[in-house]
Amino acid sequence: CEELKISQRTLEYIFKDYYQMSPQKYFKHLRLHALHKELQQKNKQSNLSDITQEFGFYHRGQLARDYHKRFGEFPSETFRR
């Protein structure tokens, strides 16, 4: 922000205008997609909880809701396939 000589809030507005979502939602979106890809490719001997925590998801209930909303299935379903 200092280099651009704009406030953090102004940068957030610009970001939201461009991506149609806040920076926080955008990065959550990226993490969800990265997790989805990882669950599709992961060795099934791994622990689902450990994998989700690697991507910064610590609240399983919230993750399940967000993941299901985005992909139409729960993380455990993707992981089992």
C-alpha positions as CSV (number, residue, x, y, z in Angstrom):
1,C,0.0,0.0,0.0
2,E,2.8,2.4,0.8
3,E,4.5,1.9,-2.6
4,L,1.1,2.5,-4.3
5,K,0.4,5.4,-2.0
6,I,-3.1,4.2,-1.3
7,S,-4.8,3.0,1.9
8,Q,-5.4,-0.6,2.6
9,R,-9.1,0.0,2.4
10,T,-8.8,1.6,-1.1
11,L,-6.8,-1.4,-2.3
12,E,-9.5,-3.7,-0.9
13,Y,-12.2,-1.7,-2.8
14,I,-10.2,-2.0,-6.0
15,F,-9.7,-5.7,-5.5
16,K,-13.4,-6.2,-4.9
17,D,-14.3,-4.2,-7.9
18,Y,-12.0,-6.4,-10.1
19,Y,-12.6,-9.9,-8.6
20,Q,-16.2,-9.3,-7.4
21,M,-15.2,-10.6,-3.9
22,S,-13.1,-9.5,-1.0
23,P,-9.4,-10.4,-0.8
24,Q,-10.3,-12.8,2.1
25,K,-12.9,-14.6,0.1
26,Y,-10.6,-14.8,-2.9
27,F,-7.9,-16.4,-0.9
28,K,-10.3,-18.8,0.7
29,H,-11.5,-19.7,-2.8
30,L,-8.0,-20.4,-3.8
31,R,-7.4,-22.6,-0.7
32,L,-10.6,-24.5,-1.3
33,H,-9.6,-25.3,-4.9
34,A,-6.1,-26.3,-3.9
35,L,-7.5,-28.5,-1.2
36,H,-10.0,-30.1,-3.7
37,K,-7.2,-30.9,-6.1
38,E,-5.1,-32.3,-3.3
39,L,-7.9,-34.5,-2.0
40,Q,-8.4,-35.9,-5.5
41,Q,-4.8,-36.8,-5.8
42,K,-3.8,-37.6,-2.2
43,N,-2.6,-41.0,-1.0
44,K,-5.5,-42.4,0.8
45,Q,-3.3,-43.5,3.7
46,S,-3.1,-39.8,4.7
47,N,-5.3,-38.3,7.4
48,L,-8.1,-36.0,6.1
49,S,-7.8,-33.8,9.1
50,D,-4.1,-33.3,8.6
51,I,-4.6,-32.5,4.9
52,T,-7.2,-29.9,5.6
53,Q,-5.0,-28.3,8.3
54,E,-2.2,-28.1,5.8
55,F,-4.4,-25.7,3.8
56,G,-5.3,-23.6,6.9
57,F,-8.8,-25.1,7.5
58,Y,-9.1,-25.8,11.2
59,H,-12.9,-25.6,11.7
60,R,-14.3,-28.8,10.1
61,G,-17.9,-27.7,10.2
62,Q,-17.3,-24.4,8.4
63,L,-15.0,-26.2,5.9
64,A,-17.6,-28.8,5.2
65,R,-20.3,-26.1,4.4
66,D,-18.0,-24.0,2.2
67,Y,-16.6,-27.0,0.4
68,H,-20.0,-28.5,-0.2
69,K,-21.3,-25.1,-1.5
70,R,-18.4,-24.9,-3.9
71,F,-18.1,-28.5,-5.1
72,G,-21.4,-30.2,-4.3
73,E,-19.9,-32.8,-2.0
74,F,-18.1,-32.9,1.3
75,P,-14.3,-33.1,1.6
76,S,-14.7,-36.6,3.0
77,E,-16.5,-37.7,-0.1
78,T,-13.8,-36.3,-2.4
79,F,-11.2,-38.0,-0.2
80,R,-12.8,-41.4,-0.3
81,R,-13.0,-41.5,-4.1
